[in-house]
Amino acid sequence: MSTLNDVVINKLSGGLGRRTPEQDMVSGLLFDGETTGEFEADKVERLASLEDAKDFGITEDNDLNGQSVYYQIQQFFRLNPSGDLYIMKTAANSYEDIAGKAFDMQQKANGNIRQMAIIYSGATTFEDTLDAVAVAQTQAELAFADYMPFEVILEGKGFDSTDVQSLAGKSANVSVVVAMDVEKAAKYPNSAAVGLALGAVSKAKVSENIAWVEKFNLTGEGFSKAGFVGGEEIKTLSKLRELNENRYIFARTHTGLAGVYFNDSSTCTTGTSDFAYIENNRTINKATRLLRTALLPKLASPVLVDIDGKLPQSVSKSFEGLCRSALEGMIANQEVSVFDVYVDPKQNILATSELKIKAEITPIGTARKITVDLGFKNPFGIDKA
């Protein structure tokens, strides 16, 4: 069927840069350097797009002398165009020093940051990276204690595949990325694609693994060929398995499928820990924020007790209901499988002035390995004659 000649105008949406109320995507990039245009030091700014960064004078021309700020921001928004990114530049004499500014950045961002990448432009070894991991963990613990938890993603600067060290047991809220585009490694010889990882984490639900093949194909401008810090290409499965077991996050390919993908979402702790993966931590962090928000209005409120000093059922169920209402959205959004909340009516609140609530979450599982039993079948059966 033919149509009349016409000028067709399609109405587009998204140009105003408006964001959804969901805060899980809010991220941070902490960096150092003197080559980032007119961007003011120790001040937090919020970006809604790569163009916002350019407005602050952060361009590709600024990525000099080990700096990779523009590249990391570009990769973040490439993978998650709807992301929100706080940025802060600070003076630092070492990777460890800049990692020590993470909690300060979180405070200046009013606790809004859910995940933060940290980069350092100076010369570093992998031992410096391990020092930064320890400091970053301390910063994450300070933030959790102040009810503003976040996860940290660090560059595996100084990475050497011939001298792989295990990250297990180092830090449960920190992840080390050693992925880098082979071609970009020429310009950024001691940098890792943490902006790419940060974009993937911010795009994912808190329950999702950034290695999910169907959702997180990393291929695109600035990242087309899987490599490691320094531009090294590792293709042997034995070495990749070793890196995976030692808790590194890197990029890989899958036979029979185009694209580049993360291997996993490991944190720097043991694989048997409840907090072995970024999605475990993000789920707990979100539940922490939701429960605190729900319960905070009840702080210092009167609590009735019965003649035996116990909590009446109406009181215990009221507090349980508050918590359940806070977490129900995570069920609806498929971020947790189930949860349970219990307030023991036998607790002695008159003596302690402390109301204890027990909340348990069953997380969403991750199909890290899919096993198929495959064989031949003769429809006529086996001839037993």
LUMTIZA-986053 format. One line per 10 residues: for each residue x, y, z of C-alpha. Coordinates in nm, 4 decimals. Layout:
X/Y/Z; ...
***
This chain:
0.0000/0.0000/0.0000; 0.1525/0.3305/-0.1093; 0.1500/0.6397/0.1083; 0.1429/1.0081/0.0254; 0.4678/1.1985/0.0276; 0.5036/1.3808/0.3558; 0.7408/1.5242/0.6133; 0.7335/1.2911/0.9126; 0.8205/1.4180/1.2599; 0.8790/1.1704/1.5396
0.8337/1.2958/1.8955; 1.1309/1.1949/2.1119; 1.1604/1.1735/2.4884; 1.4525/1.2021/2.7282; 1.6116/1.5253/2.6066; 1.5368/1.7090/2.9301; 1.7572/1.4729/3.1265; 1.4875/1.4000/3.3850; 1.5538/1.1024/3.6095; 1.3284/0.8463/3.7689
1.2884/0.8606/4.1480; 1.4893/0.5356/4.1802; 1.8178/0.6085/4.3577; 1.9973/0.2763/4.3050; 2.1730/0.4099/3.9958; 2.3291/0.7113/4.1715; 2.7061/0.6692/4.1485; 3.0277/0.8549/4.2211; 3.3666/0.9054/4.0587; 3.6502/1.0235/4.2828
3.9703/1.1361/4.1122; 4.2807/1.3517/4.1383; 4.4794/1.5570/3.8894; 4.5536/1.9036/3.7673; 4.4409/1.8508/3.4076; 4.0650/1.8593/3.4528; 3.9897/2.2051/3.3226; 3.8255/2.4536/3.5582; 3.6653/2.1907/3.7761; 3.6874/2.3054/4.1385
3.8746/2.0793/4.3811; 3.7006/1.9132/4.6784; 3.3585/2.0121/4.5505; 3.0962/1.7583/4.4478; 2.9037/1.8105/4.1266; 2.6307/1.5943/3.9786; 2.6319/1.4953/3.6122; 2.3337/1.3714/3.4124; 2.5237/1.3236/3.0870; 2.8662/1.3399/2.9256
2.7786/1.6890/2.8038; 2.7545/1.8024/3.1662; 3.1156/1.6950/3.2155; 3.2224/1.8997/2.9146; 3.0462/2.2007/3.0662; 3.2905/2.1714/3.3580; 3.5839/2.1673/3.1167; 3.6394/1.7919/3.1386; 3.7238/1.6735/2.7881; 3.9336/1.4041/2.6254
4.2150/1.6584/2.5967; 4.2374/1.6571/2.9771; 4.3293/1.2886/2.9877; 4.7047/1.3439/3.0153; 4.9835/1.2180/3.2395; 4.7978/0.9118/3.3631; 4.4600/1.0825/3.3943; 4.1501/0.9004/3.2630; 3.8602/1.1051/3.4012; 3.6949/1.1810/3.0679
3.7300/0.8213/2.9506; 3.5738/0.6844/3.2684; 3.2816/0.9282/3.2543; 3.2269/0.8551/2.8852; 3.2165/0.4823/2.9515; 2.9792/0.5235/3.2464; 2.7191/0.7113/3.0435; 2.7683/0.4914/2.7382; 2.6629/0.1871/2.9359; 2.3943/0.3666/3.1365
2.2671/0.6819/2.9622; 2.0087/0.7257/3.2402; 2.2696/0.7183/3.5150; 2.3405/0.9892/3.7699; 2.7060/1.0528/3.8478; 2.8569/1.2619/4.1258; 3.2174/1.3618/4.0628; 3.4820/1.5085/4.2925; 3.8428/1.6035/4.2307; 4.0825/1.6131/4.5218
4.4528/1.6491/4.5858; 4.6312/1.3232/4.6563; 4.9877/1.2042/4.6800; 4.9037/0.8353/4.6532; 4.6305/0.5916/4.5567; 4.5801/0.5297/4.9272; 4.5332/0.9016/4.9946; 4.2617/0.9468/4.7359; 4.0797/0.6335/4.8540; 4.0766/0.7969/5.1958
3.8540/1.0748/5.0564; 3.5640/0.8422/4.9707; 3.3607/0.8985/5.2867; 3.4149/1.2745/5.2609; 3.2731/1.2646/4.9084; 2.9758/1.0603/5.0259; 2.9030/1.3139/5.2991; 2.9231/1.6025/5.0516; 2.6792/1.4130/4.8293; 2.4372/1.3904/5.1249
2.4779/1.0128/5.1338; 2.3160/0.9689/4.7921; 2.5957/0.7665/4.6311; 2.5282/0.3923/4.6084; 2.8488/0.2877/4.4302; 3.1737/0.4742/4.3757; 3.4723/0.4287/4.1458; 3.8101/0.5701/4.2470; 4.0928/0.6481/4.0064; 4.4403/0.7886/4.0589
4.6645/0.9399/3.7920; 4.9993/0.8893/3.9655; 5.2470/0.6080/3.9157; 5.1436/0.3047/4.1177; 5.2263/-0.0597/4.1729; 4.9843/-0.3373/4.2579; 5.0960/-0.3148/4.6206; 4.9671/0.0424/4.6125; 4.6357/-0.0934/4.4872; 4.6163/-0.3330/4.7813
4.6827/-0.0435/5.0203; 4.4009/0.1497/4.8528; 4.1693/-0.1523/4.8923; 4.2233/-0.1538/5.2690; 4.1609/0.2202/5.2990; 3.8531/0.2046/5.0766; 3.7067/-0.0686/5.2966; 3.7532/0.1509/5.6039; 3.5747/0.4323/5.4212; 3.2845/0.2036/5.3274
3.2530/0.0878/5.6873; 3.2426/0.4477/5.8098; 2.9643/0.5199/5.5622; 2.7640/0.2129/5.6665; 2.7944/0.3129/6.0316; 2.6556/0.6537/5.9357; 2.3637/0.4958/5.7420; 2.4867/0.5931/5.3960; 2.6370/0.2671/5.2607; 2.8089/0.2416/4.9254
3.0270/-0.0016/4.7316; 3.3738/0.0845/4.6013; 3.5238/-0.0091/4.2649; 3.9005/0.0327/4.2262; 4.1381/0.0098/3.9325; 4.3809/-0.2787/3.9585; 4.6704/-0.0449/3.8878; 5.0054/-0.2161/3.8441; 4.8325/-0.5444/3.7571; 5.0717/-0.8210/3.6521
4.9224/-1.1518/3.5426; 5.2521/-1.3308/3.6100; 5.2313/-1.2372/3.9774; 4.8621/-1.2722/4.0572; 4.7749/-1.2195/4.4215; 4.4514/-1.3379/4.5771; 4.2133/-1.0619/4.6826; 4.0110/-1.2999/4.9008; 3.9703/-1.1799/5.2557; 4.0894/-0.8274/5.1851
3.7687/-0.6199/5.1817; 3.4031/-0.7176/5.1462; 3.2786/-0.3811/5.0139; 3.5529/-0.3261/4.7561; 3.5975/-0.4729/4.4077; 3.9080/-0.4557/4.1892; 3.8657/-0.4203/3.8121; 4.1536/-0.5158/3.5826; 3.9557/-0.5018/3.2557; 4.0742/-0.2626/2.9857
4.0132/-0.2207/2.6168; 4.3211/-0.3377/2.4272; 4.3354/-0.0318/2.2024; 4.2610/0.2256/2.4745; 4.5353/0.0760/2.6914; 4.7893/0.2475/2.4672; 4.6639/0.5866/2.5841; 4.5820/0.4728/2.9382; 4.8640/0.2283/3.0181; 4.7986/0.1960/3.3921
4.4206/0.2386/3.3986; 4.1293/-0.0015/3.4207; 3.7767/0.0407/3.2859; 3.6149/0.1202/3.6201; 3.3794/0.3697/3.4550; 3.2445/0.0836/3.2472; 3.1991/-0.1323/3.5570; 3.0363/0.1556/3.7435; 2.7940/0.2078/3.4558; 2.7014/-0.1610/3.4577
2.6453/-0.1645/3.8343; 2.4307/0.1480/3.8187; 2.2244/0.0017/3.5346; 2.1664/-0.3264/3.7160; 1.8979/-0.3875/3.9730; 2.0583/-0.4303/4.3125; 2.0010/-0.8053/4.2762; 2.1584/-0.8404/3.9307; 2.5065/-0.9608/3.8433; 2.6922/-0.7376/3.5970
2.8175/-1.0519/3.4201; 2.4619/-1.1303/3.3022; 2.5291/-1.1992/2.9345; 2.1812/-1.1160/2.8069; 2.1821/-0.7680/2.9621; 2.5410/-0.6453/2.9839; 2.7235/-0.6570/2.6520; 3.0125/-0.4151/2.7071; 3.1033/-0.3666/2.3414; 3.0878/-0.0115/2.2128
3.2854/0.3064/2.1594; 3.5916/0.2967/2.3822; 3.5689/-0.0741/2.4585; 3.5750/-0.3196/2.1701; 3.8344/-0.5831/2.2586; 3.8764/-0.7531/2.5946; 4.2113/-0.6899/2.7571; 4.3731/-0.6122/3.0895; 4.5480/-0.3180/3.2525; 4.8493/-0.2390/3.0346
4.6874/-0.3817/2.7211; 4.7705/-0.7438/2.7923; 4.5522/-1.0050/2.6240; 4.4987/-1.3256/2.8200; 4.3311/-1.6039/2.6267; 4.4235/-1.9172/2.8175; 4.1319/-2.0564/3.0158; 4.3607/-2.1683/3.2972; 4.4804/-1.8119/3.3590; 4.1280/-1.6700/3.3353
4.0078/-1.9270/3.5878; 4.2942/-1.8313/3.8192; 4.2039/-1.4625/3.7983; 3.8380/-1.5418/3.8583; 3.9177/-1.7568/4.1617; 4.1369/-1.4797/4.2981; 3.8385/-1.2408/4.2909; 3.9304/-1.0048/4.0042; 3.6735/-0.8449/3.7752; 3.7802/-0.8584/3.4115
3.6313/-0.8672/3.0622; 3.5972/-1.1838/2.8589; 3.4325/-1.3280/2.5497; 3.2050/-1.6300/2.5134; 3.2524/-1.8842/2.2366; 2.9610/-1.8763/1.9943; 2.8394/-1.5297/2.0979; 2.9562/-1.1903/1.9819; 3.0412/-0.9236/2.2384; 3.2478/-0.8635/2.5487
3.1247/-0.9350/2.9016; 3.2387/-0.9170/3.2631; 3.3436/-1.2448/3.4214; 3.1616/-1.1833/3.7515; 3.0927/-0.9242/4.0220; 3.3367/-1.0412/4.2896; 3.4281/-0.8393/4.5951; 3.7610/-0.8692/4.7754; 3.6500/-1.1352/5.0183; 3.6159/-1.5123/5.0251
3.3745/-1.6810/4.7876; 3.1891/-1.8351/5.0825; 3.1086/-1.4975/5.2394; 2.7524/-1.3651/5.2393; 2.9010/-1.0532/5.0800; 3.1120/-1.2189/4.8106; 2.9474/-1.0302/4.5234; 2.8471/-0.6713/4.4551; 2.4786/-0.7593/4.4222; 2.4790/-0.9150/4.7707
2.6083/-0.5914/4.9192; 2.3802/-0.3675/4.7145; 2.0772/-0.5697/4.8253; 2.1704/-0.5396/5.1927; 2.2576/-0.1723/5.1517; 1.9203/-0.0951/4.9940; 1.7318/-0.2855/5.2627; 1.9339/-0.1009/5.5270; 1.8347/0.2377/5.3893; 1.4679/0.1408/5.3501
1.4361/-0.0020/5.7014; 1.6059/0.2955/5.8625; 1.3821/0.5384/5.6753; 1.0730/0.3467/5.7857; 1.1750/0.3172/6.1506; 1.3379/0.6541/6.2097; 1.0097/0.8383/6.2828; 0.9552/0.5911/6.5685; 1.2859/0.6758/6.7364; 1.2276/0.7796/7.1033
0.8567/0.7064/7.0683; 0.6554/0.5576/7.3596; 0.6175/0.1788/7.3529; 0.3365/0.0186/7.5506; 0.4003/-0.2971/7.7522; 0.1541/-0.5390/7.9138; 0.1207/-0.6317/8.2806; 0.4155/-0.8734/8.2510; 0.6391/-0.6112/8.0916; 0.6143/-0.7767/7.7510
0.5231/-0.6115/7.4242; 0.1533/-0.6476/7.3377; 0.0854/-0.8175/7.0068; -0.0461/-0.4915/6.8624; 0.2909/-0.3245/6.9294; 0.5123/-0.6017/6.7929; 0.2925/-0.6429/6.4846; 0.2942/-0.2688/6.4273; 0.6730/-0.2583/6.4058; 0.6809/-0.5717/6.1945
0.4299/-0.4098/5.9596; 0.6446/-0.0993/5.9216; 0.9417/-0.3098/5.8181; 0.7378/-0.5272/5.5848; 0.5940/-0.2229/5.4105; 0.9453/-0.0876/5.3633; 1.0711/-0.4065/5.1973; 0.7674/-0.5023/4.9902; 0.8893/-0.2924/4.6987; 1.2020/-0.5067/4.6749
0.9822/-0.8137/4.6334; 0.7759/-0.6436/4.3620; 1.0928/-0.5360/4.1810; 1.2402/-0.8876/4.2045; 1.5328/-0.7665/4.4136; 1.4774/-1.0195/4.6921; 1.3023/-1.3560/4.6843; 1.1300/-1.3382/5.0243; 1.1886/-1.1720/5.3595; 1.0808/-1.2207/5.7183
1.0527/-0.9740/6.0053; 1.0062/-1.0661/6.3715; 0.9760/-0.8596/6.6888; 1.0124/-1.0730/7.0020; 0.7360/-0.9714/7.2478; 0.9406/-1.1061/7.5406; 1.2194/-0.8489/7.5178; 1.2690/-0.6289/7.8240; 1.2378/-0.2818/7.6779; 1.1732/-0.1268/8.0201
1.5221/-0.2220/8.1324; 1.7115/-0.1601/7.8081; 1.5105/0.1112/7.6268; 1.6054/-0.0844/7.3165; 1.3598/-0.2393/7.0734; 1.5148/-0.5303/6.8834; 1.3871/-0.6312/6.5405; 1.5101/-0.9290/6.3410; 1.4863/-0.9042/5.9629; 1.5988/-1.1792/5.7259
1.6194/-1.1579/5.3480; 1.6370/-1.4423/5.0987; 1.8253/-1.2961/4.8018; 1.7729/-1.3590/4.4318; 1.9903/-1.6445/4.3078; 2.2441/-1.6106/4.0247; 2.3008/-1.8763/3.7580; 2.6792/-1.8562/3.7626; 2.6995/-2.2037/3.6171; 2.4443/-2.3793/3.4001
2.4842/-2.7551/3.3696; 2.3070/-2.9594/3.1029; 2.3118/-3.3393/3.0883; 2.3131/-3.4149/2.7163; 2.3299/-3.7489/2.5407; 2.1847/-3.9636/2.2600; 1.8586/-4.1521/2.2818; 1.7382/-4.4387/2.0665; 1.3573/-4.4140/2.0442; 1.3383/-4.7902/1.9857
1.5243/-4.8599/2.3066; 1.8103/-5.1013/2.3502; 1.7891/-5.4373/2.1780; 1.8268/-5.6906/2.4587; 1.7980/-5.9911/2.2295
***
